[in-house]
């Protein structure tokens, strides 16, 4: 960060690849006439607290279409090792000149730019400063997930993490070490509610729910937020049963 700029450069990095284990190719699957990845990137591009948006994918030829789609949407692409996602993020952050990094994943086509902005603002305004802050994924619907951390913490993790799980799960090296990094309390919904729902896409049942939500919301309100999704699900409570049996893979 140069002396001339008081505000740190905030770069959102999303990770995507075609070889996901449970639903291969999911990020390019269609919903409401567009690939999931296009919905995801377009929604993030509306987040006013971000200075840049980057897609981190792999060097595999299978991910050429992922890189091409991002490029067509004007999103810069960083390509790195498939297994070393942490190294990929560090490379993308360096390419983009990030001071602060926002981590999201491309299997979240309903991600809410306003909610991402809330986490970024809380991180930037924290006193004393933080190294890491996230949405509380135990209280928000899965699929809105966002983590914010300092570039310094990311570089420290990339240099020091040796466990395969900590290379694959970008922030694990940070949030597992509260004695070393300043970890903020996860941000919960402002009304204190708990939402036990899945809006990320890991399996075909998840995709079906997301397709229905996008189909219901986009024609009337292209800039919809997460609470609009909640409203639709209150009108169609049976939709939540579509993926009710799908389990979340998590390291937390």
BAFI-3210 file (N, C-alpha, C; in Angstrom, 3 decimals, decimal comma, padded with zeros to 6 digits):
// residues 252
n [1|2|3|4|5|6|7|8|9|10|11|12|13|14|15|16|17|18|19|20|21|22|23|24|25|26|27|28|29|30|31|32|33|34|35|36|37|38|39|40|41|42|43|44|45|46|47|48|49|50|51|52|53|54|55|56|57|58|59|60|61|62|63|64|65|66|67|68|69|70|71|72|73|74|75|76|77|78|79|80|81|82|83|84|85|86|87|88|89|90|91|92|93|94|95|96|97|98|99|100|101|102|103|104|105|106|107|108|109|110|111|112|113|114|115|116|117|118|119|120|121|122|123|124|125|126|127|128|129|130|131|132|133|134|135|136|137|138|139|140|141|142|143|144|145|146|147|148|149|150|151|152|153|154|155|156|157|158|159|160|161|162|163|164|165|166|167|168|169|170|171|172|173|174|175|176|177|178|179|180|181|182|183|184|185|186|187|188|189|190|191|192|193|194|195|196|197|198|199|200|201|202|203|204|205|206|207|208|209|210|211|212|213|214|215|216|217|218|219|220|221|222|223|224|225|226|227|228|229|230|231|232|233|234|235|236|237|238|239|240|241|242|243|244|245|246|247|248|249|250|251|252]
n.u [000,852|000,714|002,091|000,536|-002,048|-004,678|-006,594|-006,636|-005,995|-008,532|-009,066|-011,059|-010,970|-011,982|-012,370|-012,317|-012,942|-013,095|-013,069|-014,443|-015,282|-017,809|-019,771|-018,839|-017,723|-019,577|-019,499|-019,876|-022,365|-025,758|-028,057|-031,030|-030,429|-027,722|-024,244|-023,440|-021,115|-021,031|-023,253|-022,338|-019,904|-020,870|-022,578|-020,778|-019,335|-020,849|-020,300|-019,503|-017,407|-015,173|-012,034|-011,004|-011,634|-010,827|-010,349|-009,307|-008,001|-007,066|-004,030|-004,749|-005,802|-008,510|-009,665|-009,598|-012,035|-013,227|-011,447|-011,724|-014,405|-014,402|-012,606|-014,109|-016,020|-014,579|-013,015|-009,977|-007,669|-005,983|-003,806|-002,975|-001,537|-003,531|-003,987|-002,727|-004,280|-003,967|-001,450|-002,215|-004,010|-002,274|-000,622|-002,505|-003,271|-000,886|-000,539|-002,667|-002,066|-002,987|-003,919|-005,712|-007,554|-010,392|-012,007|-013,901|-016,022|-016,659|-018,861|-021,021|-023,528|-025,496|-024,401|-024,219|-023,671|-023,939|-023,742|-021,151|-019,865|-020,469|-018,891|-016,331|-016,256|-016,523|-014,141|-012,218|-012,739|-012,221|-011,026|-008,764|-006,794|-007,639|-006,578|-008,109|-011,458|-014,780|-017,981|-020,518|-020,872|-022,407|-024,756|-025,760|-027,319|-025,630|-023,515|-023,397|-020,997|-018,134|-014,815|-012,479|-009,199|-005,882|-003,370|-000,817|-001,219|-002,094|000,210|002,003|000,789|000,954|003,681|004,266|002,508|002,221|000,712|-001,368|-004,160|-004,173|-003,061|-004,996|-007,374|-007,735|-007,663|-007,314|-004,838|-004,630|-007,046|-006,925|-005,003|-005,277|-003,596|-001,573|-002,583|-004,837|-008,031|-011,287|-014,605|-017,020|-019,327|-022,720|-026,205|-028,063|-030,442|-030,170|-031,030|-031,032|-030,178|-030,794|-029,950|-029,032|-027,470|-025,366|-023,668|-023,166|-024,130|-026,474|-029,038|-028,740|-028,245|-030,698|-032,335|-031,089|-031,469|-034,252|-034,562|-033,104|-034,582|-037,013|-036,385|-034,685|-036,055|-037,765|-036,202|-033,148|-031,023|-031,250|-031,130|-029,890|-031,975|-034,177|-034,139|-034,795|-037,417|-038,721|-038,403|-039,984|-042,413|-042,422|-042,097|-041,588|-039,467|-037,101|-036,774|-035,656|-032,849|-032,375|-031,182|-028,546|-025,171|-022,819|-019,477|-016,788|-014,072|-014,017]
n.v [-001,189|002,104|005,198|007,274|006,409|006,084|004,184|000,684|-001,614|-003,584|-006,799|-009,156|-012,600|-015,324|-018,824|-021,442|-024,481|-027,106|-029,719|-030,529|-032,775|-033,854|-032,851|-032,650|-030,066|-028,208|-025,378|-024,298|-025,092|-024,593|-022,068|-020,367|-019,489|-018,849|-019,657|-020,892|-019,713|-017,241|-015,884|-015,713|-014,167|-011,803|-010,873|-010,377|-008,329|-006,130|-005,316|-002,715|-002,274|-003,482|-003,300|-004,729|-007,725|-011,085|-014,183|-017,284|-020,061|-023,345|-024,619|-026,608|-028,003|-028,598|-026,511|-024,380|-023,404|-022,184|-020,093|-018,702|-017,849|-016,122|-014,205|-013,209|-011,832|-009,784|-010,234|-010,580|-013,358|-015,750|-018,498|-021,571|-024,264|-027,205|-028,626|-027,048|-024,726|-022,615|-021,571|-020,725|-018,664|-016,879|-016,215|-015,017|-012,837|-011,422|-010,825|-009,078|-006,996|-006,852|-005,560|-006,268|-009,249|-010,854|-013,838|-015,994|-018,600|-020,179|-021,809|-020,581|-019,153|-017,399|-015,505|-012,607|-009,326|-007,117|-008,234|-009,299|-006,861|-005,903|-007,531|-006,841|-004,082|-004,202|-005,502|-003,636|-001,516|-002,410|-002,144|-002,909|-003,540|-006,339|-009,655|-011,546|-012,198|-013,430|-014,309|-015,720|-018,908|-020,796|-019,637|-018,059|-018,846|-021,449|-020,703|-018,070|-017,474|-015,694|-014,655|-012,478|-011,227|-010,173|-009,342|-009,797|-011,828|-013,867|-014,256|-015,101|-017,510|-018,901|-019,211|-020,762|-022,941|-026,430|-028,769|-030,830|-030,291|-027,650|-026,421|-026,860|-025,767|-022,561|-020,654|-022,032|-022,330|-019,861|-019,306|-021,382|-020,661|-018,753|-017,686|-016,568|-015,036|-012,272|-012,849|-012,126|-012,043|-014,068|-012,656|-012,386|-012,823|-009,759|-009,723|-011,754|-014,258|-017,771|-019,560|-022,465|-023,517|-024,476|-022,888|-023,117|-024,905|-028,174|-030,622|-032,318|-031,842|-029,442|-027,744|-027,783|-026,398|-023,854|-023,149|-022,835|-020,680|-018,601|-018,471|-017,559|-015,089|-013,439|-012,327|-010,322|-008,862|-008,245|-007,462|-008,802|-009,615|-011,611|-011,804|-011,618|-014,114|-015,637|-014,798|-015,817|-018,525|-018,771|-018,481|-020,754|-023,238|-025,945|-026,107|-025,938|-028,495|-029,840|-030,063|-030,860|-033,097|-033,038|-033,012|-030,798|-030,399|-029,749|-028,104|-026,689]
n.w [000,000|-000,971|000,292|-000,507|-000,704|001,427|001,823|001,894|-000,818|-001,909|-002,876|-004,389|-004,600|-006,370|-006,411|-008,811|-010,560|-012,988|-012,194|-009,865|-007,228|-006,508|-008,260|-011,163|-013,376|-012,579|-012,318|-014,797|-015,468|-016,548|-015,486|-015,458|-018,026|-018,134|-017,362|-014,072|-013,047|-014,367|-013,256|-010,617|-010,824|-011,960|-009,959|-007,876|-009,051|-008,588|-006,075|-004,024|-002,312|-003,239|-004,891|-006,971|-008,866|-009,150|-010,819|-009,686|-011,065|-012,294|-013,883|-015,565|-018,666|-018,775|-017,480|-019,168|-020,392|-018,166|-017,576|-019,968|-019,907|-017,677|-018,636|-020,794|-019,416|-018,456|-016,232|-014,601|-014,724|-012,757|-012,952|-011,474|-009,495|-009,186|-006,744|-004,816|-003,561|-001,829|-002,587|-005,091|-004,485|-003,203|-005,353|-007,071|-005,518|-005,415|-008,129|-008,500|-006,839|-004,171|-000,953|000,941|001,059|-000,248|000,070|-001,888|-003,255|-006,387|-006,533|-005,501|-006,622|-005,790|-004,205|-002,131|-002,916|-001,196|001,312|001,242|001,115|003,657|005,331|004,439|005,091|007,893|008,500|007,589|009,271|011,779|015,092|017,564|014,506|012,351|011,317|010,093|009,135|008,957|007,446|009,509|008,993|010,186|010,742|008,657|005,461|003,690|000,982|000,808|001,687|002,781|003,262|004,770|004,730|005,652|003,255|004,187|006,109|004,420|002,817|004,766|005,541|003,097|002,884|005,086|005,535|005,592|005,746|003,718|003,850|004,623|002,467|000,595|001,667|001,833|003,974|006,330|007,689|008,826|010,417|012,206|014,002|016,335|018,200|016,845|014,732|014,379|014,948|014,009|015,524|013,968|011,590|012,190|011,157|011,218|012,595|014,352|013,665|012,664|009,816|008,379|005,696|002,324|-000,254|-001,893|-004,552|-004,712|-005,384|-007,604|-006,627|-005,256|-007,405|-008,699|-006,850|-006,853|-009,537|-009,547|-007,757|-009,039|-011,408|-010,423|-009,301|-010,936|-013,315|-012,269|-010,489|-010,932|-009,339|-006,911|-003,355|-000,567|001,264|-000,328|-001,532|000,702|001,060|-001,230|-000,690|001,549|000,345|-001,180|000,448|000,077|-001,686|-000,260|000,597|-001,493|-001,535|001,007|002,139|001,479|002,433|003,938|002,948|005,021|006,694|008,961]
ca.u [000,000|001,573|001,819|-000,449|-003,394|-005,030|-007,438|-005,981|-006,586|-009,305|-009,210|-011,831|-010,474|-012,877|-011,735|-013,204|-012,313|-014,074|-012,929|-015,001|-015,465|-019,195|-020,547|-017,829|-018,188|-020,750|-019,437|-020,336|-023,732|-026,676|-029,205|-031,668|-029,855|-026,300|-023,476|-023,392|-019,966|-021,381|-024,084|-021,453|-018,984|-021,648|-023,078|-019,634|-018,889|-021,661|-019,917|-018,826|-016,238|-014,055|-011,263|-010,743|-012,156|-009,924|-010,687|-008,148|-008,304|-005,871|-003,331|-005,251|-006,535|-009,947|-010,146|-009,559|-013,334|-013,452|-010,647|-012,294|-015,636|-014,026|-012,037|-015,197|-016,729|-013,651|-012,425|-008,632|-007,547|-004,682|-003,852|-001,937|-001,622|-004,883|-004,051|-002,226|-005,175|-003,350|-000,455|-002,948|-004,513|-001,145|-000,222|-003,534|-003,201|000,307|-000,828|-003,644|-001,595|-003,934|-003,545|-006,716|-008,089|-011,699|-012,079|-015,204|-015,895|-017,536|-020,074|-021,998|-024,085|-026,433|-023,654|-024,845|-022,620|-024,087|-023,241|-019,694|-019,457|-020,560|-017,720|-015,162|-016,308|-016,222|-012,704|-011,435|-013,004|-011,944|-010,026|-007,531|-006,940|-007,751|-005,941|-009,074|-012,860|-015,645|-019,392|-020,790|-021,519|-023,331|-026,000|-026,256|-027,389|-024,391|-023,619|-023,141|-019,735|-017,072|-013,764|-011,622|-007,957|-004,812|-002,402|000,311|-001,583|-002,104|001,586|002,569|000,226|001,483|005,090|004,459|001,601|002,773|-000,312|-002,177|-005,461|-003,974|-002,794|-006,254|-008,331|-006,851|-007,551|-007,212|-003,598|-004,846|-008,055|-006,553|-003,921|-005,669|-002,494|-000,648|-003,314|-005,962|-009,231|-012,507|-015,796|-017,763|-020,493|-023,990|-027,320|-028,299|-031,608|-029,849|-031,652|-030,184|-030,757|-030,236|-030,254|-027,878|-027,633|-024,193|-023,949|-022,252|-024,760|-027,549|-030,186|-028,433|-028,397|-032,135|-032,834|-030,541|-032,171|-035,600|-034,441|-032,712|-035,714|-038,069|-035,951|-034,003|-036,897|-038,358|-035,254|-031,813|-030,098|-031,806|-030,233|-030,142|-033,280|-035,173|-034,161|-035,559|-038,829|-039,207|-038,479|-041,172|-043,562|-042,319|-041,333|-041,209|-038,204|-035,987|-036,608|-034,972|-031,467|-032,305|-030,367|-027,154|-024,298|-021,758|-018,078|-016,195|-012,895|-014,201]
ca.v [000,000|003,275|006,234|008,201|005,845|005,758|002,992|-000,498|-002,161|-004,777|-007,654|-010,381|-013,722|-016,475|-020,035|-022,272|-025,494|-028,003|-031,095|-030,746|-034,222|-034,294|-032,455|-032,117|-029,100|-027,488|-023,917|-023,891|-025,574|-023,497|-021,726|-019,145|-019,062|-018,506|-020,524|-020,474|-018,826|-015,897|-015,285|-015,466|-013,058|-010,579|-010,381|-009,811|-007,093|-005,022|-005,025|-001,418|-002,221|-004,172|-002,564|-005,632|-009,085|-011,986|-015,602|-018,177|-021,412|-024,180|-024,638|-027,745|-027,697|-028,698|-025,234|-023,330|-022,744|-021,346|-018,892|-017,964|-017,185|-014,978|-013,193|-012,600|-010,933|-008,738|-010,576|-011,148|-014,760|-016,295|-019,952|-022,208|-025,697|-027,618|-029,034|-025,980|-023,575|-021,529|-020,962|-020,055|-017,403|-015,972|-015,739|-014,106|-011,608|-010,694|-010,310|-007,989|-005,948|-006,766|-005,339|-007,049|-010,278|-011,442|-015,169|-016,594|-019,765|-020,013|-022,626|-019,756|-018,229|-016,464|-014,671|-011,295|-008,308|-006,251|-008,984|-009,269|-005,515|-005,764|-008,173|-006,024|-002,853|-004,548|-005,803|-002,409|-000,579|-003,059|-001,517|-002,906|-004,195|-007,798|-010,400|-012,453|-012,070|-014,158|-014,479|-016,891|-019,877|-021,622|-018,872|-017,677|-019,950|-021,748|-020,176|-016,636|-017,458|-014,753|-014,472|-011,329|-011,342|-009,310|-009,936|-010,267|-013,125|-014,820|-014,569|-015,881|-018,858|-019,543|-019,545|-021,640|-024,093|-027,656|-029,822|-030,785|-029,643|-026,203|-025,936|-026,944|-024,848|-021,400|-019,874|-022,886|-022,025|-018,612|-019,340|-022,387|-020,128|-017,471|-017,142|-015,887|-014,082|-011,594|-013,417|-011,460|-012,876|-014,145|-011,785|-013,111|-012,001|-008,640|-009,984|-012,854|-015,504|-018,843|-020,060|-023,784|-023,765|-024,599|-022,254|-023,403|-026,010|-029,313|-031,798|-032,004|-031,298|-028,028|-027,045|-027,638|-025,314|-022,587|-022,845|-022,328|-019,350|-017,643|-018,326|-016,790|-013,751|-012,603|-011,521|-009,176|-008,102|-008,783|-007,139|-009,350|-009,949|-012,909|-011,832|-011,908|-015,586|-016,125|-014,504|-016,796|-019,838|-018,763|-018,688|-022,125|-023,965|-027,287|-026,027|-026,182|-029,948|-030,390|-030,426|-030,960|-034,230|-032,869|-032,637|-029,843|-030,740|-028,607|-028,340|-025,948]
ca.w [000,000|-001,061|001,280|-001,048|-000,594|002,806|001,828|001,309|-002,050|-001,571|-004,055|-004,191|-005,384|-006,369|-006,925|-009,633|-011,403|-013,602|-011,697|-008,531|-007,098|-006,380|-009,435|-012,093|-014,360|-012,080|-012,420|-016,122|-015,707|-016,849|-014,647|-015,964|-019,291|-018,060|-016,464|-012,669|-012,838|-014,837|-012,202|-009,462|-011,080|-012,185|-008,674|-007,155|-009,700|-008,074|-004,683|-004,081|-001,434|-003,886|-005,896|-008,090|-008,782|-009,873|-010,743|-009,549|-011,516|-012,389|-015,172|-016,337|-019,886|-018,533|-016,947|-020,196|-020,550|-016,991|-017,791|-021,101|-019,481|-016,837|-019,518|-021,570|-018,498|-018,035|-014,937|-014,752|-014,310|-012,347|-013,040|-010,668|-009,217|-008,784|-005,342|-003,937|-003,714|-001,064|-003,459|-006,165|-003,940|-002,982|-006,672|-007,572|-004,721|-005,854|-009,472|-008,423|-005,938|-003,051|000,447|001,660|000,161|000,036|-000,541|-002,154|-004,131|-007,549|-006,431|-004,768|-007,610|-005,164|-003,265|-001,996|-002,883|-000,024|002,463|001,099|001,504|005,125|005,939|004,105|005,878|009,283|008,564|007,416|010,369|013,072|015,955|016,772|013,210|012,305|010,232|009,468|009,527|008,012|007,773|010,337|008,097|010,955|010,942|007,335|004,495|002,968|-000,365|000,935|002,428|002,415|004,253|004,471|005,486|005,166|002,328|004,991|006,682|003,316|002,433|005,866|005,423|001,892|003,123|006,231|005,620|005,004|005,679|002,498|004,100|004,721|001,106|-000,153|002,286|001,803|005,210|007,520|008,414|009,574|011,481|013,208|014,850|016,944|019,009|015,934|013,898|015,048|014,333|014,456|015,732|012,698|011,493|012,164|010,671|012,131|013,452|015,257|013,215|012,145|008,573|008,081|004,289|001,425|-001,563|-002,717|-005,472|-004,614|-005,968|-008,549|-005,891|-005,009|-008,674|-008,954|-006,000|-007,349|-010,788|-009,229|-007,143|-010,074|-012,318|-009,765|-008,882|-011,938|-014,208|-011,569|-009,664|-011,228|-008,254|-005,666|-002,254|000,065|001,931|-001,370|-001,631|001,858|000,825|-002,203|-000,032|002,417|-000,543|-001,708|001,477|-000,392|-002,416|000,662|000,753|-002,666|-001,190|002,467|002,597|001,041|003,541|003,616|003,220|005,710|007,530|010,217]
c.u [000,884|001,160|000,721|-001,881|-003,676|-005,805|-006,684|-006,718|-007,223|-009,570|-009,983|-011,303|-011,459|-012,149|-012,749|-012,369|-013,387|-014,107|-013,402|-015,448|-016,933|-020,046|-019,593|-018,443|-019,290|-020,696|-019,880|-021,726|-024,701|-027,738|-029,754|-030,923|-028,392|-025,560|-023,493|-022,268|-020,270|-022,259|-023,208|-020,586|-019,737|-022,158|-021,932|-019,184|-019,705|-021,267|-019,028|-017,583|-015,013|-013,362|-010,972|-011,350|-011,295|-010,466|-009,393|-008,570|-006,990|-005,234|-003,828|-005,983|-008,038|-010,522|-009,993|-010,919|-013,680|-012,715|-011,244|-013,565|-015,316|-013,475|-013,106|-016,000|-015,816|-012,999|-011,037|-008,550|-006,116|-004,803|-002,673|-002,230|-003,013|-004,977|-003,654|-003,060|-004,617|-002,299|-001,094|-003,472|-003,387|-000,665|-001,212|-003,495|-002,006|000,063|-001,706|-003,212|-002,487|-003,239|-004,449|-007,356|-009,458|-011,744|-013,527|-014,983|-016,997|-018,758|-021,166|-022,617|-025,059|-025,731|-024,180|-023,774|-022,717|-023,534|-021,716|-019,172|-019,498|-019,342|-016,463|-015,123|-015,965|-014,737|-011,885|-011,580|-012,652|-010,819|-009,923|-007,700|-006,974|-006,872|-006,957|-010,468|-013,700|-017,106|-019,538|-021,582|-022,431|-024,678|-026,601|-026,459|-026,019|-024,554|-023,487|-021,746|-018,748|-016,107|-012,894|-010,375|-006,895|-003,921|-001,216|000,014|-001,589|-000,680|002,289|002,089|000,840|002,927|005,249|003,615|002,209|001,736|-001,098|-003,509|-005,328|-003,532|-004,089|-007,276|-007,565|-006,615|-007,338|-005,968|-003,759|-005,817|-007,792|-005,534|-004,280|-004,572|-001,513|-001,332|-004,487|-007,252|-010,461|-013,639|-016,621|-019,020|-021,756|-025,074|-027,700|-029,494|-031,383|-030,405|-030,599|-030,896|-030,073|-030,609|-028,955|-028,206|-026,363|-024,505|-022,843|-022,810|-025,931|-028,763|-029,981|-028,673|-029,871|-032,719|-032,371|-031,222|-033,556|-035,532|-034,079|-033,867|-036,819|-037,664|-035,443|-034,947|-037,427|-037,307|-033,845|-030,800|-030,544|-030,722|-030,656|-031,500|-034,415|-035,284|-034,991|-037,056|-039,438|-039,362|-039,615|-042,442|-043,607|-041,533|-040,881|-039,883|-037,018|-035,738|-035,807|-033,575|-031,285|-031,412|-028,897|-026,318|-023,196|-020,385|-017,425|-014,982|-013,064|-014,622]
c.v [001,234|004,318|007,168|007,682|005,427|004,452|001,816|-000,982|-003,510|-005,577|-008,909|-011,450|-014,878|-017,667|-020,880|-023,282|-026,440|-029,382|-031,253|-032,205|-034,635|-033,969|-031,805|-031,166|-028,182|-025,985|-023,417|-024,436|-024,396|-023,342|-020,405|-018,582|-018,693|-019,493|-019,980|-019,478|-017,404|-015,180|-014,835|-014,224|-011,746|-010,001|-009,743|-008,482|-005,887|-004,613|-003,783|-001,342|-002,891|-003,258|-003,428|-006,992|-009,954|-013,405|-016,413|-019,575|-022,165|-024,061|-025,776|-027,277|-027,745|-027,381|-024,075|-022,649|-021,818|-020,012|-018,039|-017,218|-015,964|-013,844|-012,463|-011,623|-009,826|-008,983|-011,173|-012,549|-015,050|-017,807|-020,556|-023,680|-026,072|-027,921|-027,907|-024,712|-022,367|-020,799|-020,201|-018,698|-016,399|-015,385|-014,742|-012,774|-010,757|-010,064|-009,063|-006,855|-005,746|-006,380|-006,157|-007,993|-010,728|-012,781|-015,615|-017,794|-019,723|-020,910|-021,912|-018,728|-017,213|-015,532|-013,239|-010,212|-007,386|-006,937|-009,071|-007,906|-005,290|-006,371|-007,337|-004,769|-003,122|-004,841|-004,521|-001,459|-001,147|-002,324|-002,329|-003,701|-005,719|-008,364|-011,223|-012,216|-012,807|-013,974|-015,715|-017,905|-020,836|-020,920|-018,358|-018,929|-020,189|-021,305|-018,670|-016,400|-016,431|-014,636|-013,293|-011,440|-010,452|-010,064|-010,494|-011,636|-014,205|-015,234|-015,395|-017,330|-019,591|-019,979|-020,652|-022,899|-025,299|-028,771|-029,712|-030,070|-028,128|-025,604|-025,915|-025,941|-023,577|-020,775|-020,711|-022,576|-020,773|-018,835|-020,431|-021,862|-018,777|-016,864|-016,353|-014,791|-013,495|-011,974|-012,702|-012,439|-012,889|-013,270|-012,609|-012,233|-010,942|-008,879|-011,170|-014,197|-016,522|-019,452|-021,372|-024,173|-023,826|-023,951|-022,385|-024,646|-027,052|-030,541|-031,361|-031,393|-029,816|-027,201|-026,802|-026,498|-023,959|-022,181|-022,266|-020,920|-018,295|-017,400|-017,464|-015,330|-012,868|-011,761|-010,245|-008,268|-008,644|-008,512|-007,690|-009,650|-011,235|-012,960|-012,033|-013,413|-016,178|-015,941|-015,516|-018,171|-019,894|-018,987|-020,113|-022,990|-025,351|-027,261|-026,344|-027,674|-030,564|-030,874|-030,578|-032,074|-034,099|-032,373|-031,711|-030,437|-029,545|-029,037|-027,689|-026,918]
c.w [000,000|-000,044|000,812|-000,903|000,828|002,866|001,206|000,074|-001,736|-002,845|-003,670|-005,137|-005,236|-006,965|-007,676|-010,392|-011,903|-012,949|-010,259|-008,413|-007,119|-007,608|-010,440|-013,119|-013,882|-012,348|-013,792|-016,450|-015,772|-015,763|-015,162|-017,170|-019,276|-017,167|-015,036|-012,416|-013,283|-013,815|-011,033|-009,688|-011,291|-010,871|-007,880|-007,753|-009,244|-006,656|-004,650|-003,205|-002,047|-004,884|-007,126|-007,787|-009,685|-009,751|-010,681|-009,967|-011,721|-013,773|-016,063|-017,592|-019,709|-018,020|-017,931|-020,366|-019,374|-017,165|-018,910|-020,713|-018,626|-017,699|-020,318|-020,722|-017,968|-016,689|-015,164|-014,155|-013,886|-012,360|-012,288|-010,456|-008,706|-007,296|-004,391|-004,121|-002,963|-001,908|-004,601|-005,701|-003,721|-004,308|-007,240|-006,830|-005,136|-007,228|-009,411|-007,501|-004,729|-001,745|001,362|000,648|000,663|-000,676|-000,668|-003,065|-005,190|-007,522|-005,634|-005,721|-007,032|-004,176|-003,296|-001,911|-001,664|001,224|002,433|001,537|002,997|005,815|005,668|004,971|007,340|009,479|008,523|008,608|011,730|013,813|017,231|015,470|013,332|011,199|009,443|010,036|008,500|008,390|008,636|009,517|008,856|011,134|009,634|006,481|003,865|001,523|-000,392|001,498|001,872|003,582|003,814|005,338|004,869|004,186|003,114|005,591|005,604|002,939|003,507|005,789|004,232|002,083|004,162|006,278|004,910|004,879|004,376|002,699|004,148|003,386|000,293|000,351|002,647|003,172|006,462|008,348|009,264|010,726|012,523|014,216|015,451|017,821|018,140|015,117|014,683|014,314|014,885|014,683|014,448|012,721|011,322|011,530|011,702|013,044|014,383|014,832|012,781|010,934|008,206|006,651|003,490|000,090|-002,397|-003,552|-005,358|-005,313|-006,849|-007,844|-005,567|-006,265|-008,976|-008,114|-006,524|-008,655|-010,505|-008,642|-008,188|-011,045|-011,734|-009,561|-010,012|-012,809|-013,552|-010,944|-009,855|-010,110|-006,905|-004,626|-001,576|000,748|000,931|-001,613|-000,493|001,637|-000,150|-001,545|000,987|001,585|-001,097|-000,712|001,035|-001,161|-001,519|000,864|-000,392|-002,319|000,317|002,973|002,208|002,212|003,060|003,926|003,875|006,521|008,893|011,331]
res [x|x|x|x|x|x|x|x|x|x|x|x|x|x|x|x|x|x|x|x|x|x|x|x|x|x|x|x|x|x|x|x|x|x|x|x|x|x|x|x|x|x|x|x|x|x|x|x|x|x|x|x|x|x|x|x|x|x|x|x|x|x|x|x|x|x|x|x|x|x|x|x|x|x|x|x|x|x|x|x|x|x|x|x|x|x|x|x|x|x|x|x|x|x|x|x|x|x|x|x|x|x|x|x|x|x|x|x|x|x|x|x|x|x|x|x|x|x|x|x|x|x|x|x|x|x|x|x|x|x|x|x|x|x|x|x|x|x|x|x|x|x|x|x|x|x|x|x|x|x|x|x|x|x|x|x|x|x|x|x|x|x|x|x|x|x|x|x|x|x|x|x|x|x|x|x|x|x|x|x|x|x|x|x|x|x|x|x|x|x|x|x|x|x|x|x|x|x|x|x|x|x|x|x|x|x|x|x|x|x|x|x|x|x|x|x|x|x|x|x|x|x|x|x|x|x|x|x|x|x|x|x|x|x|x|x|x|x|x|x|x|x|x|x|x|x|x|x|x|x|x|x]
***
